[in-house]
Amino acid sequence: MAGPRQGRRRARGGLGACGTGSAPTTPFLEAGTTLAALAATVPRIRIGSLVFGMTYRHPAVLANMAASIDRICGGRFTLGIGAGWQRNEHEQYGIPLPPVGERRMLPLVARGADSWNCWGLPDLVRRKADVLDRHCELIGRDPRSLERTAQAFLTVSRPGDAAPEPPAASSPPAFTGTAGEVAHLVAGYVEAGLDELVVPAFRYGAADQVIDTMDLLMAEVFGPFRS
């Protein structure tokens, strides 16, 4: 993920969509054109995506698009790029998806990114960050010059709530617990050297449920970590 550095240890939530191995059941908007619309109509917050798959976006065309969006929004755009992963999407486009070995990202991040992002709970983030540090050291880059970000689904449980179902092996990282337990998890991210935690909101239901869940997280979990 590449983009300007704007503060440390941020907690952020946002609307979005996460692909699966099967065809989507609801419409998905194309990211670049949607971000251009947001850039023109949303006046204050940072704008970006996690992430543009580079397997089917020509780098020069994407760079031109990113520069245009950034100009429209007055410098609030963060360009996130990734190696692609969603097989069914590539099949529908008729574009091959190279094996993982041809798409490994961490050496590229060490060489050229301002910020790195991964899905994961603190232990996984810590392990991947250690690998990233070694790639930075191999090329003489100070690992501390690279912002670290991650994302996971976090939910605060209440007395009487049903126990969460165990996540499927292919599910994105998620954690449900009391406010204290979720705060303890967030502290683990801080200890792992994380600068920003992104909480995707698209599993929280309708818009009013999203707002209620995010308000609860901000009030009972993220307050001590914001700066």
N, C-alpha and C positions, 0 to 999 in steps of 0.2 A: 504494500500500500504506500503510495507516495502522496505527499501533500504538505502544506505549511504546518509548522508546529505552533499550537495555540494553547498553551497551558499544560499543567501536569495533573495527574490523578483525577481525571474527570470521570463522571458517571453520566451516561447518556442513554436515552431510550428513543426508539423510533419505529415508525411503521415500515413494513417491507414484506417480502415474500421469500420463502426458502424453497428451492426446488427439491423434488424427490425423484426416485427412479421411475415413477409412473407419470403419465400425462396429467397436467394440472386440471382441476375441476372448476376453477374460477379463472376469469381473464387475468392475464399478466401483462402489464404495460411495459413497453420497451424502455430501458433505463435511461439512455441518453436523451431522448426527446422529452421524457417525463421530467428529467432534471432541468432541462432548459425551461420548461414551463414553470417549475418551482422557482428557478432562479429569477424569473420575471415577476412572480406574484408573491413570494414569501420574503419579507423585508429584512429579517434579522439573523436567523440561525445559519449555522454552517450547512452546506449542501454537499452530498456525495453519495457514493454507492460502495457496497462491499460485496463483490468487486466486479469490474469489467473483465470478462474472460478473454484473454489475449489469443486464444486458439481460433477465434472467428472475428477478430477486430484488427484491422491493419494498424500498426502502431502510429504511422503518420496521420491517418484519418482520425484515429482516436485522440491524438495530441491536438489536432486542429479543433475537434469538437470540444475537448476539455478547455482549451484556451478561450473558445467562444462562450461557453457556459460561465467560466470564471469572470470574463469581462461583463457579461450580463448581470451577474450578481455582485459585482464590485469586490472580487477577491475572496469570496466566501466558499469557493469550491475546493473540495479535496478529491483528487483523482486516486481512486483505488484500482489497482490492476492485479489480476491473478492468473494462474496457469490453466484455469478451466477444469471441470471435473464431471459435469452432468452429462452422462452418456446419452440419454434419450434425446436431449437437446441437440447434441452433435449429429445424432442419427437423423433427426428431422430436418436439420439444415443440410445434410449430405456432406458434412465436414468431418474428417477423421480426427479422433482423439488419440494423440500419441500416448505411449505408456508413461507411467509416472517418472521413470528414470530420465526421460527426455524433457519432462516438465518440472524438475525440482527447482524450488523458488528461493530457498534461503541463501545460496551464493549470490543470486541476483539482487536480493534485498540488501545484502551486505555491501554490494558494489554501488547501488544506485538509489536506494529508497531513503526517504526522510522518516518513514514510519512503517512498522511491521504489524500485521494483524493475523490472528488465528482464532478459530473456534476452539474452546477448551476450558476445562476447569483448572484450578491453579497448578496442580501437579503436572499436567500435560504442558501447560504454558511454560512452566519453569524448565522442563526438560528441553522443549524446543528452543527456548531462549538461550540455554547453555550452548546448544549447537550453533545458533546464530552468532553468539559471542565468539566462538572459535573461528567461524568464517570471517568475521570482522578482523580478528587478530591476524589471520593468515594474509590479509591484504593491507595490514597496517592501519586499519580504521579503529577509532576509539568506539567500542560498543556502546558507550553512554551517549554517543551522538545520535543514536537511533531510537526514536520513540517506540514504545511497546504498547500495543492495544490488543484486546481480545473481546470475545463476546460469548454469552451463554444465556439461556433462558433461566430467569430467577423468579420464584414465586414465594410469597409469604403465606404460610398456612395459618389458619385460625382454629381455635377449639371447635370441634364438631365437624371440621372438614373431612371429607373422605380421604383415605390414604392415596397418594398418587400411584398410578400404575407404573410398573418398572419400564424404563425406556427401552425401546427396541435397539438392537445392536447398531442399526444404521441411523438412529435418531441423532440430531445435533445435541451437544451437551446441555444438560438441564439440571437444576437443583431446586427442590422444594423443602422448606423448613420454617421454623419460627423466625421471627424478626432477628432474634439473637443468633440463630444458626446461620441465617443468610449473611448477617453482618460479619460473622466469623469467617465465612467463605470469602467475602470481599476482602477482608484483612489478609487472607492468603494470597490474593492477587497482588495486593500492595507489597507484601513480603517477597513476591516473585519478581518485583521490579516493574509492575505494570503502571503505565501512565494514564490509560483511559480504558474504561469498561463499557462496552456497548450492550444494551439489553434489548434485543429485538422484541417487538410488541405483537407480531402477527399471530401468535398463539393465544392471545388473551381475550379473544372474542370481539364483540362489537365495540364501536368507538367509545361508548360510555364505560365499558368494562376496561378497555385499555387505559383510559384516563384514571379510573379508580385504582387500578393496579399500579400504575406509575406513581400516582400520588402517594400510595401506601409505601412503595419502595423508597421514594425520596424522603418521606417523613420518618420512617422507622429504621431504614438501613443505611442510606447513602449520606445522610447529613454529616456525620463526622469525617467523611472521606472527601468532601467537596472543598475545593480551594479555587 
